[in-house]
Amino acid sequence: MSPIRKLARILTDEVHGEFHLTLEAQNGETFQVCATEAQVQDLIVELDALIGDDVDEEDDLTERKEFGDE
């Protein structure tokens, strides 16, 4: 397995119905993958769970809800 690298940026694109994800490390190395829509949706769910995104909590900076402001 290759060593873990620090992420610099993520680029995304849709090409012929596939999603292309490009991950770039701080040292300039890139890694590209193709993903289906279902795989991208699974990734979004995993990232939401990782950061603990709770849309019912108020944003400390704006003092309002991020989504569904009333």
N, CA, C and O atoms as a Tinker XYZ file with bonds, in Angstrom:
   280  protein
     1  N      0.844000   -1.169000    0.000000    73     2
     2  CA     0.000000    0.000000    0.000000    64     1     3
     3  C      0.895000    1.239000    0.000000    63     2     4     5
     4  O      1.938000    1.263000    0.654000    81     3
     5  N      0.485000    2.249000   -0.727000    73     3     6
     6  CA     1.284000    3.475000   -0.789000    64     5     7
     7  C      1.055000    4.331000    0.456000    63     6     8     9
     8  O      0.015000    4.224000    1.106000    81     7
     9  N      2.030000    5.180000    0.785000    73     7    10
    10  CA     1.904000    6.013000    1.985000    64     9    11
    11  C      0.779000    7.045000    1.856000    63    10    12    13
    12  O      0.417000    7.452000    0.752000    81    11
    13  N      0.240000    7.456000    2.995000    73    11    14
    14  CA    -0.818000    8.470000    3.013000    64    13    15
    15  C     -0.215000    9.825000    2.675000    63    14    16    17
    16  O      0.850000   10.186000    3.175000    81    15
    17  N     -0.909000   10.571000    1.821000    73    15    18
    18  CA    -0.464000   11.896000    1.411000    64    17    19
    19  C     -1.494000   12.929000    1.863000    63    18    20    21
    20  O     -2.666000   12.597000    2.036000    81    19
    21  N     -1.075000   14.155000    2.051000    73    19    22
    22  CA    -1.972000   15.237000    2.455000    64    21    23
    23  C     -2.690000   15.780000    1.212000    63    22    24    25
    24  O     -2.050000   16.108000    0.213000    81    23
    25  N     -4.005000   15.870000    1.281000    73    23    26
    26  CA    -4.829000   16.307000    0.166000    64    25    27
    27  C     -4.697000   17.808000   -0.074000    63    26    28    29
    28  O     -4.763000   18.606000    0.861000    81    27
    29  N     -4.509000   18.180000   -1.338000    73    27    30
    30  CA    -4.441000   19.596000   -1.707000    64    29    31
    31  C     -5.768000   20.056000   -2.298000    63    30    32    33
    32  O     -6.271000   21.125000   -1.951000    81    31
    33  N     -6.337000   19.243000   -3.198000    73    31    34
    34  CA    -7.628000   19.617000   -3.783000    64    33    35
    35  C     -8.276000   18.422000   -4.447000    63    34    36    37
    36  O     -7.637000   17.403000   -4.710000    81    35
    37  N     -9.556000   18.575000   -4.710000    73    35    38
    38  CA   -10.347000   17.551000   -5.392000    64    37    39
    39  C    -11.022000   18.216000   -6.582000    63    38    40    41
    40  O    -11.632000   19.277000   -6.454000    81    39
    41  N    -10.906000   17.580000   -7.734000    73    39    42
    42  CA   -11.575000   18.064000   -8.939000    64    41    43
    43  C    -12.592000   17.017000   -9.374000    63    42    44    45
    44  O    -12.338000   15.818000   -9.265000    81    43
    45  N    -13.739000   17.468000   -9.864000    73    43    46
    46  CA   -14.766000   16.548000  -10.334000    64    45    47
    47  C    -15.233000   16.959000  -11.716000    63    46    48    49
    48  O    -15.199000   18.137000  -12.075000    81    47
    49  N    -15.669000   15.977000  -12.486000    73    47    50
    50  CA   -16.175000   16.242000  -13.828000    64    49    51
    51  C    -17.097000   15.101000  -14.221000    63    50    52    53
    52  O    -16.934000   13.974000  -13.752000    81    51
    53  N    -18.058000   15.389000  -15.072000    73    51    54
    54  CA   -18.932000   14.349000  -15.610000    64    53    55
    55  C    -18.606000   14.181000  -17.080000    63    54    56    57
    56  O    -18.658000   15.141000  -17.849000    81    55
    57  N    -18.269000   12.955000  -17.472000    73    55    58
    58  CA   -17.887000   12.663000  -18.851000    64    57    59
    59  C    -18.657000   11.430000  -19.316000    63    58    60    61
    60  O    -18.477000   10.333000  -18.789000    81    59
    61  N    -19.505000   11.627000  -20.298000    73    59    62
    62  CA   -20.282000   10.522000  -20.886000    64    61    63
    63  C    -21.018000    9.695000  -19.834000    63    62    64    65
    64  O    -21.011000    8.465000  -19.885000    81    63
    65  N    -21.650000   10.374000  -18.885000    73    63    66
    66  CA   -22.443000    9.686000  -17.874000    64    65    67
    67  C    -21.651000    9.100000  -16.720000    63    66    68    69
    68  O    -22.234000    8.497000  -15.819000    81    67
    69  N    -20.333000    9.264000  -16.726000    73    67    70
    70  CA   -19.506000    8.814000  -15.609000    64    69    71
    71  C    -18.988000   10.028000  -14.860000    63    70    72    73
    72  O    -18.844000   11.112000  -15.425000    81    71
    73  N    -18.713000    9.831000  -13.595000    73    71    74
    74  CA   -18.147000   10.902000  -12.791000    64    73    75
    75  C    -16.656000   10.640000  -12.622000    63    74    76    77
    76  O    -16.251000    9.568000  -12.172000    81    75
    77  N    -15.851000   11.618000  -12.983000    73    75    78
    78  CA   -14.403000   11.507000  -12.832000    64    77    79
    79  C    -13.990000   12.334000  -11.618000    63    78    80    81
    80  O    -14.307000   13.519000  -11.526000    81    79
    81  N    -13.284000   11.698000  -10.694000    73    79    82
    82  CA   -12.787000   12.359000   -9.497000    64    81    83
    83  C    -11.262000   12.370000   -9.565000    63    82    84    85
    84  O    -10.632000   11.331000   -9.760000    81    83
    85  N    -10.687000   13.537000   -9.404000    73    83    86
    86  CA    -9.232000   13.665000   -9.386000    64    85    87
    87  C     -8.823000   14.213000   -8.029000    63    86    88    89
    88  O     -9.260000   15.290000   -7.622000    81    87
    89  N     -7.980000   13.460000   -7.333000    73    87    90
    90  CA    -7.451000   13.873000   -6.042000    64    89    91
    91  C     -6.007000   14.300000   -6.256000    63    90    92    93
    92  O     -5.217000   13.566000   -6.850000    81    91
    93  N     -5.670000   15.475000   -5.776000    73    91    94
    94  CA    -4.299000   15.965000   -5.907000    64    93    95
    95  C     -3.677000   16.136000   -4.528000    63    94    96    97
    96  O     -4.253000   16.783000   -3.653000    81    95
    97  N     -2.510000   15.557000   -4.343000    73    95    98
    98  CA    -1.784000   15.679000   -3.081000    64    97    99
    99  C     -0.973000   16.969000   -3.082000    63    98   100   101
   100  O     -0.740000   17.570000   -4.131000    81    99
   101  N     -0.551000   17.380000   -1.902000    73    99   102
   102  CA     0.234000   18.613000   -1.789000    64   101   103
   103  C      1.557000   18.536000   -2.545000    63   102   104   105
   104  O      2.107000   19.565000   -2.937000    81   103
   105  N      2.070000   17.328000   -2.753000    73   103   106
   106  CA     3.325000   17.189000   -3.486000    64   105   107
   107  C      3.112000   17.170000   -5.003000    63   106   108   109
   108  O      4.069000   16.988000   -5.756000    81   107
   109  N      1.865000   17.358000   -5.458000    73   107   110
   110  CA     1.559000   17.432000   -6.881000    64   109   111
   111  C      1.117000   16.127000   -7.514000    63   110   112   113
   112  O      0.668000   16.125000   -8.660000    81   111
   113  N      1.232000   15.019000   -6.799000    73   111   114
   114  CA     0.770000   13.741000   -7.333000    64   113   115
   115  C     -0.747000   13.771000   -7.497000    63   114   116   117
   116  O     -1.454000   14.364000   -6.681000    81   115
   117  N     -1.245000   13.127000   -8.556000    73   115   118
   118  CA    -2.684000   13.039000   -8.750000    64   117   119
   119  C     -3.110000   11.583000   -8.852000    63   118   120   121
   120  O     -2.335000   10.707000   -9.237000    81   119
   121  N     -4.362000   11.358000   -8.497000    73   119   122
   122  CA    -4.966000   10.034000   -8.564000    64   121   123
   123  C     -6.360000   10.221000   -9.122000    63   122   124   125
   124  O     -7.137000   11.012000   -8.588000    81   123
   125  N     -6.693000    9.506000  -10.190000    73   123   126
   126  CA    -7.997000    9.665000  -10.829000    64   125   127
   127  C     -8.795000    8.375000  -10.746000    63   126   128   129
   128  O     -8.249000    7.277000  -10.859000    81   127
   129  N    -10.109000    8.531000  -10.543000    73   127   130
   130  CA   -11.028000    7.398000  -10.543000    64   129   131
   131  C    -12.297000    7.785000  -11.287000    63   130   132   133
   132  O    -12.666000    8.957000  -11.358000    81   131
   133  N    -12.956000    6.772000  -11.839000    73   131   134
   134  CA   -14.293000    6.945000  -12.420000    64   133   135
   135  C    -15.280000    6.339000  -11.432000    63   134   136   137
   136  O    -14.997000    5.304000  -10.828000    81   135
   137  N    -16.428000    6.972000  -11.264000    73   135   138
   138  CA   -17.423000    6.488000  -10.317000    64   137   139
   139  C    -18.813000    6.602000  -10.922000    63   138   140   141
   140  O    -19.076000    7.459000  -11.766000    81   139
   141  N    -19.691000    5.724000  -10.476000    73   139   142
   142  CA   -21.087000    5.801000  -10.882000    64   141   143
   143  C    -21.794000    6.827000  -10.009000    63   142   144   145
   144  O    -21.250000    7.277000   -9.000000    81   143
   145  N    -23.006000    7.192000  -10.400000    73   143   146
   146  CA   -23.785000    8.125000   -9.583000    64   145   147
   147  C    -24.038000    7.539000   -8.197000    63   146   148   149
   148  O    -23.980000    8.257000   -7.199000    81   147
   149  N    -24.319000    6.242000   -8.131000    73   147   150
   150  CA   -24.569000    5.592000   -6.842000    64   149   151
   151  C    -23.321000    5.648000   -5.953000    63   150   152   153
   152  O    -23.431000    5.857000   -4.745000    81   151
   153  N    -22.140000    5.464000   -6.543000    73   151   154
   154  CA   -20.900000    5.526000   -5.768000    64   153   155
   155  C    -20.655000    6.939000   -5.240000    63   154   156   157
   156  O    -20.200000    7.106000   -4.109000    81   155
   157  N    -20.952000    7.950000   -6.045000    73   155   158
   158  CA   -20.795000    9.334000   -5.602000    64   157   159
   159  C    -21.768000    9.623000   -4.462000    63   158   160   161
   160  O    -21.401000   10.274000   -3.484000    81   159
   161  N    -23.008000    9.144000   -4.583000    73   159   162
   162  CA   -23.982000    9.334000   -3.506000    64   161   163
   163  C    -23.526000    8.638000   -2.230000    63   162   164   165
   164  O    -23.691000    9.186000   -1.140000    81   163
   165  N    -22.956000    7.439000   -2.344000    73   163   166
   166  CA   -22.421000    6.737000   -1.177000    64   165   167
   167  C    -21.280000    7.528000   -0.549000    63   166   168   169
   168  O    -21.178000    7.601000    0.676000    81   167
   169  N    -20.426000    8.117000   -1.369000    73   167   170
   170  CA   -19.320000    8.933000   -0.869000    64   169   171
   171  C    -19.844000   10.143000   -0.097000    63   170   172   173
   172  O    -19.309000   10.492000    0.955000    81   171
   173  N    -20.882000   10.775000   -0.617000    73   171   174
   174  CA   -21.483000   11.927000    0.065000    64   173   175
   175  C    -22.017000   11.515000    1.433000    63   174   176   177
   176  O    -21.814000   12.228000    2.416000    81   175
   177  N    -22.694000   10.376000    1.507000    73   175   178
   178  CA   -23.229000    9.879000    2.777000    64   177   179
   179  C    -22.085000    9.616000    3.759000    63   178   180   181
   180  O    -22.176000    9.976000    4.932000    81   179
   181  N    -21.012000    8.988000    3.275000    73   179   182
   182  CA   -19.866000    8.697000    4.135000    64   181   183
   183  C    -19.214000    9.980000    4.657000    63   182   184   185
   184  O    -18.857000   10.061000    5.832000    81   183
   185  N    -19.059000   10.979000    3.788000    73   183   186
   186  CA   -18.442000   12.238000    4.210000    64   185   187
   187  C    -19.335000   12.993000    5.190000    63   186   188   189
   188  O    -18.841000   13.585000    6.149000    81   187
   189  N    -20.645000   12.976000    4.955000    73   187   190
   190  CA   -21.578000   13.600000    5.901000    64   189   191
   191  C    -21.459000   12.954000    7.280000    63   190   192   193
   192  O    -21.442000   13.647000    8.297000    81   191
   193  N    -21.378000   11.625000    7.308000    73   191   194
   194  CA   -21.250000   10.919000    8.580000    64   193   195
   195  C    -19.913000   11.250000    9.242000    63   194   196   197
   196  O    -19.836000   11.376000   10.464000    81   195
   197  N    -18.876000   11.388000    8.444000    73   195   198
   198  CA   -17.547000   11.673000    8.971000    64   197   199
   199  C    -17.472000   13.036000    9.653000    63   198   200   201
   200  O    -16.888000   13.164000   10.729000    81   199
   201  N    -18.063000   14.049000    9.029000    73   199   202
   202  CA   -17.980000   15.390000    9.606000    64   201   203
   203  C    -19.114000   15.673000   10.573000    63   202   204   205
   204  O    -19.124000   16.718000   11.223000    81   203
   205  N    -20.076000   14.755000   10.680000    73   203   206
   206  CA   -21.160000   14.937000   11.630000    64   205   207
   207  C    -22.063000   16.089000   11.253000    63   206   208   209
   208  O    -22.497000   16.846000   12.121000    81   207
   209  N    -22.351000   16.233000    9.981000    73   207   210
   210  CA   -23.169000   17.329000    9.477000    64   209   211
   211  C    -24.573000   17.243000   10.065000    63   210   212   213
   212  O    -25.305000   16.285000    9.813000    81   211
   213  N    -24.938000   18.251000   10.848000    73   211   214
   214  CA   -26.258000   18.304000   11.454000    64   213   215
   215  C    -26.903000   19.618000   11.033000    63   214   216   217
   216  O    -26.582000   20.673000   11.581000    81   215
   217  N    -27.814000   19.560000   10.060000    73   215   218
   218  CA   -28.407000   20.776000    9.514000    64   217   219
   219  C    -29.343000   21.460000   10.498000    63   218   220   221
   220  O    -29.760000   22.592000   10.253000    81   219
   221  N    -29.687000   20.806000   11.606000    73   219   222
   222  CA   -30.567000   21.429000   12.589000    64   221   223
   223  C    -29.822000   22.347000   13.544000    63   222   224   225
   224  O    -30.437000   23.149000   14.247000    81   223
   225  N    -28.489000   22.231000   13.574000    73   223   226
   226  CA   -27.709000   23.094000   14.453000    64   225   227
   227  C    -27.493000   24.441000   13.788000    63   226   228   229
   228  O    -27.399000   24.537000   12.564000    81   227
   229  N    -27.414000   25.490000   14.616000    73   227   230
   230  CA   -27.176000   26.824000   14.089000    64   229   231
   231  C    -25.696000   27.017000   13.817000    63   230   232   233
   232  O    -24.845000   26.525000   14.558000    81   231
   233  N    -25.400000   27.732000   12.756000    73   231   234
   234  CA   -24.032000   28.080000   12.393000    64   233   235
   235  C    -23.529000   29.125000   13.387000    63   234   236   237
   236  O    -24.195000   30.137000   13.606000    81   235
   237  N    -22.356000   28.892000   13.991000    73   235   238
   238  CA   -21.808000   29.817000   14.989000    64   237   239
   239  C    -21.540000   31.198000   14.411000    63   238   240   241
   240  O    -21.661000   32.195000   15.123000    81   239
   241  N    -21.178000   31.278000   13.137000    73   239   242
   242  CA   -20.846000   32.568000   12.535000    64   241   243
   243  C    -22.085000   33.347000   12.115000    63   242   244   245
   244  O    -22.159000   34.557000   12.328000    81   243
   245  N    -23.046000   32.671000   11.525000    73   243   246
   246  CA   -24.216000   33.383000   10.998000    64   245   247
   247  C    -25.395000   33.360000   11.956000    63   246   248   249
   248  O    -26.356000   34.109000   11.782000    81   247
   249  N    -25.323000   32.493000   12.975000    73   247   250
   250  CA   -26.390000   32.318000   13.942000    64   249   251
   251  C    -27.725000   32.012000   13.260000    63   250   252   253
   252  O    -28.782000   32.488000   13.673000    81   251
   253  N    -27.641000   31.208000   12.212000    73   251   254
   254  CA   -28.858000   30.756000   11.552000    64   253   255
   255  C    -28.636000   29.348000   11.048000    63   254   256   257
   256  O    -27.504000   28.869000   10.972000    81   255
   257  N    -29.717000   28.699000   10.709000    73   255   258
   258  CA   -29.618000   27.331000   10.202000    64   257   259
   259  C    -29.066000   27.360000    8.781000    63   258   260   261
   260  O    -29.364000   28.257000    7.992000    81   259
   261  N    -28.256000   26.354000    8.483000    73   259   262
   262  CA   -27.614000   26.255000    7.174000    64   261   263
   263  C    -28.637000   25.990000    6.069000    63   262   264   265
   264  O    -28.565000   26.595000    4.999000    81   263
   265  N    -29.588000   25.087000    6.324000    73   263   266
   266  CA   -30.606000   24.729000    5.336000    64   265   267
   267  C    -31.985000   24.920000    5.962000    63   266   268   269
   268  O    -32.149000   24.773000    7.174000    81   267
   269  N    -32.952000   25.241000    5.149000    73   267   270
   270  CA   -34.325000   25.346000    5.631000    64   269   271
   271  C    -34.551000   26.492000    6.595000    63   270   272   273
   272  O    -35.353000   26.375000    7.521000    81   271
   273  N    -33.852000   27.598000    6.390000    73   271   274
   274  CA   -34.064000   28.759000    7.263000    64   273   275
   275  C    -35.532000   29.190000    7.208000    63   274   276   277
   276  O    -36.148000   29.224000    6.142000    81   275
   277  N    -36.064000   29.509000    8.359000    73   275   278
   278  CA   -37.465000   29.942000    8.388000    64   277   279
   279  C    -37.561000   31.309000    9.005000    63   278   280
   280  O    -38.657000   31.857000    9.124000    81   279
